[in-house]
Amino acid sequence: MFVILGVSTGASEKGVTAGLAIGAVVGVAALFAGPVSGASMNPARSLGPALVSWQLESVWLYLTAPVAGAVLAVLACRCVRETGCCSAPAGETI
């Protein structure tokens, strides 16, 4: 989420470079995080089978981690980028 916010805010970060940056992060996460921890990149792919098989001990993680990660990414973006980069201009809604 941090990378997506980084390449999608502002006028100069759009285009092929944004796609390459996001694709590279997803690729690295799939190569290393999956085999190391057994986690999936898509919570719905793990949540659905867990609910069907009634193996609910890890469901809380797949419900809370995406929200917590997004909140942390927005906070980190606001810390490293200039003021007002991660918010809508006055009068606009997101």
Secondary structure, DSSP 8 states (H G I E B T S, - for coil): -HHHHHHHSSSTT-SHHHHHHHHHHHHHHHHHHHHHH---S-HHHHHHHHHHTT--TTHHHHHHHHHHHHHHHHHHHHHHS-TTTTS--TT---
